[in-house]
Amino acid sequence: MALRTLDSLGSLAGKRVIVRCDLNVPLKDGVITDDGRVRASLPTLNALINQGAHLVVCSHLGRPDGAPDPKYSLATVAQRLSELLGKPVAFARDTVGESAHEAVAALEDGDVAVIENLRFNPGETAKDDAERHAFAEQLAALGDALVSDGFGVVHRKQASVYDLAEILPSAAGLLIATELDVLDRLTENPERPYTVVLGGSKVSDKLGVISHLLPRVDRILVGGGMLFTFLAAKGDKVGASLLEADQLDTVSQYMATAEERGVELILPTDVVVASKFGADAEHVVTAADAIEETPFGASGLGLDIGPETAARFAAVIRDSRTVFWNGPMGVFEIPAFAEGTRAVAQALTDVEGLSVVGGGDSAAAVRQLGFADDDFGHISTGGGASLEFLEGKKLPGLEVLGWS
């Protein structure tokens, strides 16, 4: 079956359209630090506004544990959405209560309302099918159709993502359609050489991706906190660096499989080692197999790939026609440990082919480091959903929209 897209819903003029976006933006002291997900929702919202639909925008934000929590309110996001759309956006102080119904009833053609954080209601994430479905029925009373456009949640069987799509006429928005097109290009006949760059803190988060992509890629570059489990699997000492000892055997098997398949698995040859975790930490560059030979000894903490590795990774990336990157190379939030991530990001902007930044921390990193979204072929909003797609898993929020 093919994915149901906006066209399948026919004319939406004058109809109440619930748009399930992913507006789960990072906040610091009540201020949005990266509005990438809000901006990514604009093409679908504008398309519906131009049709004259009555837009009921919903999303989750953070993990408020099924009860209202002011620090997770979508009020700030609604204000930012209003600025980006260049028009007023109403805000309902609840999800399916009196305020939501009043806001929706007041909508006219092309108007937009945002209802409060879906996860303020325990039914949104309930494991119990009946409880989840009951909340979806309450949401359905607010709309005539559903446009599902939050790619970051399609791997979750949640009320607004799955059950609501069964109750109302439903289709995928432009964001989901774009994400799927890009991910399809990463898995079906990608241009070669095909390089995957993996970072982030835990190797356990990436095991499924490594396993699924090993038969499909030409090179895998490993950085971030996960690199130390790979080094340890080779027999190197890694000091106090992040290490998942329970994954050593699995990582060893992956390295052997890569060698058998002729996949180039490239590990760092040098790392930045610090005396502690912090912006004021002393730090030195050392060979990857000599982490405990620094002045910090066994308490040394690897926090970034080294300059030699960064240069090599960049050269491999630039030599590729398809690149997928998920996970920063180091603690990019601290300038002293951001250079590896910066080098990878810069190299991706030079790729003559498809370059994909895999959402989550990678997307936050490139923006924090001063890169623009259009410097890359695609910045995913998916995070975990993108990884699960690349692992070959079935995603309930896509299956319910006809994707198979």
C-alpha positions in Angstrom: 0.0 0.0 0.0 1.1 3.5 -0.7 1.3 6.3 1.8 -1.9 8.5 1.9 -0.9 12.1 1.1 -2.7 15.4 1.4 -4.3 14.9 -2.0 -6.2 11.9 -0.8 -8.3 14.0 1.6 -9.7 16.1 -1.2 -10.7 19.8 -0.6 -10.3 20.8 3.0 -11.7 24.3 2.6 -13.8 25.1 5.7 -13.0 21.8 7.4 -11.4 21.4 10.8 -8.1 19.7 10.2 -6.1 18.4 13.2 -2.4 18.6 12.3 -0.2 16.3 14.4 3.1 18.1 14.3 6.3 17.4 16.2 6.9 20.7 18.0 9.0 19.0 20.8 11.6 21.8 20.8 14.5 22.2 23.3 13.8 24.9 25.9 16.1 26.7 28.3 14.6 29.0 31.0 11.4 29.0 29.0 13.1 30.1 25.7 13.3 27.9 22.6 16.9 27.2 21.8 16.3 25.5 18.5 13.1 26.1 16.5 14.0 23.7 13.7 11.0 21.5 14.3 8.7 24.4 14.3 10.1 25.7 11.0 9.9 22.2 9.5 6.1 22.1 10.1 5.5 25.3 8.1 5.2 23.8 4.5 2.3 21.6 5.6 0.6 24.3 7.7 0.9 26.9 4.9 -0.5 24.4 2.4 -3.6 23.9 4.6 -3.9 27.6 5.4 -3.9 28.3 1.6 -6.7 25.7 1.2 -8.9 27.6 3.7 -8.8 24.8 6.3 -9.4 25.4 10.1 -6.1 24.2 11.6 -6.0 22.5 15.0 -2.3 22.0 15.7 -1.3 19.5 18.3 2.0 18.1 19.6 3.8 16.9 22.7 6.6 18.7 24.4 9.0 16.9 26.8 7.8 14.2 29.2 5.3 15.7 31.6 4.1 12.2 32.8 0.5 12.5 31.9 -0.3 15.6 34.0 -0.2 19.4 33.3 3.2 20.9 34.0 3.8 24.6 33.2 7.4 24.1 32.1 6.2 21.9 29.3 3.4 24.2 28.1 3.2 24.7 24.3 2.3 28.4 24.8 5.9 29.5 23.9 5.8 27.3 20.8 2.4 28.7 19.7 3.9 32.2 20.0 6.9 31.2 17.9 4.6 29.6 15.3 2.6 32.8 15.1 5.8 34.7 14.3 6.9 32.3 11.7 3.5 32.1 10.0 3.1 35.9 10.2 -0.4 35.6 11.5 -2.2 35.2 14.9 -2.3 31.7 16.4 -4.8 31.0 19.1 -3.8 28.9 22.1 -6.0 26.6 24.0 -5.0 26.0 27.7 -6.1 22.4 27.6 -6.1 19.5 25.2 -9.7 18.3 24.8 -11.5 20.5 27.4 -13.5 23.7 27.3 -10.6 25.9 26.2 -9.8 23.6 23.2 -13.4 23.5 22.0 -13.8 27.2 22.3 -10.6 27.9 20.3 -11.6 25.5 17.6 -15.2 26.8 17.4 -13.8 30.3 16.9 -11.6 29.4 13.9 -12.4 30.7 10.4 -11.0 29.7 7.0 -7.2 29.7 7.2 -7.0 30.3 10.9 -4.7 28.3 13.3 -5.1 27.2 16.9 -2.6 25.2 19.0 -4.0 23.0 21.8 -2.0 22.4 24.9 0.6 19.6 25.3 -0.9 16.2 24.4 1.1 14.5 27.1 -0.7 16.5 29.8 -3.3 13.7 29.2 -2.3 10.2 30.3 -4.3 8.7 27.4 -1.8 10.0 24.8 0.9 7.6 25.8 -1.2 4.9 27.6 -0.1 1.3 27.0 -3.7 0.2 27.5 -5.4 0.3 24.1 -8.8 1.3 25.5 -7.5 4.2 27.4 -5.5 5.4 24.5 -8.4 5.0 22.1 -10.7 6.9 24.4 -8.4 9.9 24.4 -8.2 9.7 20.6 -12.0 9.8 20.4 -11.9 13.1 22.5 -9.4 14.5 20.1 -11.4 13.4 17.1 -14.3 15.6 18.3 -12.1 18.6 17.5 -11.7 17.8 13.8 -13.0 16.5 10.5 -9.7 15.1 9.3 -6.2 14.4 10.5 -2.9 15.3 8.8 -0.1 13.5 10.5 3.1 15.4 10.1 5.2 14.6 13.2 7.9 12.3 11.8 9.7 12.3 15.1 6.8 10.3 16.7 5.7 7.8 14.0 7.6 5.0 15.8 5.3 5.5 18.8 1.8 3.8 19.0 0.3 6.9 20.7 -3.3 8.2 20.6 -2.6 11.2 18.3 -0.3 9.3 16.1 -2.0 5.9 15.7 -5.5 5.7 17.1 -6.7 9.1 15.8 -5.6 8.2 12.3 -7.9 5.2 12.5 -10.9 7.3 13.6 -10.7 10.3 11.3 -9.9 10.4 7.5 -6.2 10.7 7.7 -3.1 11.4 5.5 0.6 12.2 5.8 1.7 15.8 5.6 4.5 17.1 3.4 7.2 16.7 6.1 6.6 13.0 6.5 6.4 12.5 2.8 9.8 14.3 2.4 11.4 12.3 5.3 10.3 9.0 3.7 11.6 10.0 0.3 15.1 10.8 1.8 15.2 7.6 4.0 14.1 5.5 1.0 17.1 7.0 -0.9 19.4 5.9 2.0 18.2 2.3 1.9 17.3 1.6 -1.7 20.0 1.9 -4.4 22.0 4.8 -2.8 24.7 6.5 -4.8 28.1 5.3 -4.0 30.4 5.6 -2.2 27.9 5.5 0.7 29.2 6.6 4.1 27.5 6.4 7.5 28.8 8.6 10.3 27.8 7.5 13.8 28.3 9.3 17.0 26.5 10.1 20.2 27.0 8.7 23.6 25.8 5.1 23.5 26.7 2.4 21.1 23.6 0.4 22.3 21.4 3.1 20.7 23.0 2.4 17.3 23.3 -1.4 17.2 20.2 -2.0 15.1 21.3 0.7 12.6 24.8 -0.8 12.3 23.4 -4.3 11.8 20.9 -3.2 9.2 23.2 -0.9 7.2 26.4 -3.1 7.3 25.3 -4.9 4.1 24.4 -1.7 2.4 27.2 0.8 3.0 30.8 1.2 1.9 32.2 3.0 5.1 31.2 3.5 8.7 32.9 6.3 10.7 32.6 6.0 14.5 32.9 8.9 16.8 31.2 10.3 19.9 31.1 8.5 23.2 30.3 5.2 21.5 33.9 5.1 20.0 35.4 4.1 23.3 33.5 0.8 23.4 34.9 0.1 19.9 38.4 1.0 21.1 38.0 -1.2 24.2 36.8 -4.1 22.0 40.1 -3.8 20.2 41.9 -4.1 23.5 42.8 -0.4 24.1 42.5 1.2 27.5 40.0 4.1 27.6 40.5 5.6 31.1 37.3 7.0 32.5 35.7 7.5 29.1 32.1 6.3 28.4 32.2 2.6 28.0 29.4 0.0 27.6 31.2 -3.1 28.8 28.2 -5.3 28.1 28.4 -4.4 24.4 32.1 -5.4 23.8 31.3 -8.8 22.3 28.6 -7.4 20.0 30.9 -4.6 18.8 33.7 -7.2 18.2 31.3 -9.2 16.0 30.3 -6.1 14.0 34.0 -5.2 13.4 34.6 -8.8 12.2 31.5 -8.7 10.0 32.5 -5.4 8.5 35.9 -6.8 7.6 34.3 -9.9 6.0 31.9 -7.8 3.9 34.7 -5.4 2.8 33.0 -2.4 4.7 35.6 0.1 5.9 35.0 0.6 9.6 37.0 3.7 10.5 37.8 4.4 14.1 39.6 7.5 15.5 43.4 7.5 15.6 43.5 10.4 18.1 41.1 11.8 20.7 40.8 14.8 22.9 41.2 13.7 26.5 40.1 15.9 29.5 40.8 15.9 33.2 37.1 16.0 33.9 33.7 16.8 32.3 33.4 20.6 32.1 34.2 23.8 30.2 37.1 24.5 32.5 38.7 21.1 32.2 42.4 20.7 31.2 42.6 18.7 28.0 45.2 17.2 25.6 45.2 15.5 22.3 46.6 11.9 22.4 46.7 8.8 20.3 43.5 6.7 20.6 45.5 3.8 22.0 47.3 5.9 24.6 44.4 7.5 26.5 45.8 6.4 29.9 49.3 7.7 29.1 48.2 11.3 29.3 48.9 13.3 32.5 45.4 12.4 33.7 46.1 8.7 33.7 43.2 6.3 34.2 40.9 9.2 35.1 41.3 10.8 31.7 38.0 11.3 29.9 37.7 11.2 26.1 35.4 14.1 25.0 36.0 14.5 21.3 37.7 13.0 18.3 41.2 14.5 17.6 42.3 16.8 14.8 43.9 14.0 12.8 40.8 11.9 12.9 38.6 14.9 12.1 40.6 15.6 9.0 40.4 11.9 7.9 36.7 11.7 8.5 36.2 14.9 6.6 38.2 13.6 3.6 36.1 10.4 3.5 32.9 12.3 3.7 33.8 14.6 0.9 34.7 11.6 -1.2 31.2 10.2 -0.8 28.1 10.5 -2.9 25.7 9.5 -0.1 26.2 10.4 3.6 24.0 9.8 6.6 25.2 11.3 9.9 23.6 10.6 13.3 25.2 11.7 16.5 27.9 14.3 17.4 31.6 13.5 17.5 32.1 15.0 20.9 30.6 17.2 23.6 29.8 19.9 21.1 28.1 22.1 23.7 31.5 22.9 25.1 33.7 24.8 22.6 36.9 22.9 23.4 35.2 19.6 22.4 33.2 20.8 19.4 35.8 20.7 16.7 35.3 17.1 15.6 31.6 17.7 15.2 32.3 21.0 13.3 34.7 19.2 10.9 32.1 16.6 10.1 29.3 19.1 9.6 31.6 21.3 7.3 32.5 18.2 5.2 28.8 17.3 4.8 28.2 20.7 3.3 30.7 19.8 0.6 29.2 16.5 -0.4 28.3 16.3 -4.1 25.3 14.1 -3.7 22.9 13.4 -0.8 24.0 14.5 2.7 21.6 13.8 5.5 21.8 15.0 9.1 19.9 12.5 11.2 18.0 14.8 13.5 18.2 14.9 17.3 21.6 16.1 18.7 23.1 16.2 15.3 20.6 18.8 14.1 21.0 20.8 17.3 24.8 20.7 16.9 24.9 22.0 13.3 22.6 24.9 14.2 24.5 25.7 17.4 27.8 25.7 15.4 26.4 28.2 12.9 25.4 26.1 9.9 22.2 26.8 8.1 19.6 24.1 7.3 20.0 24.5 3.6 23.8 23.9 3.8 22.8 20.2 3.9 20.8 18.0 1.6 18.3 17.2 4.4 18.1 17.7 8.1 15.8 15.0 9.5 13.4 15.8 12.3 13.1 12.1 13.1 15.8 11.2 15.6 14.7 7.8 17.0 12.1 7.4 14.2 14.8 7.8 11.5 17.0 5.2 13.3 14.2 2.7 13.6 13.3 3.1 9.9 17.0 2.5 9.0 16.9 -0.5 11.2 14.1 -1.9 9.0 11.5 -1.8 11.8 7.8 -1.3 11.2 6.6 2.1 12.3 3.0 2.1 13.5 2.4 5.8 12.8 3.3 5.2 9.1 1.5 1.8 8.7 -1.8 3.4 9.8 -1.3 5.9 7.0 -1.0 3.2 4.4 2.8 2.8 4.3 4.1 -0.7 4.0 
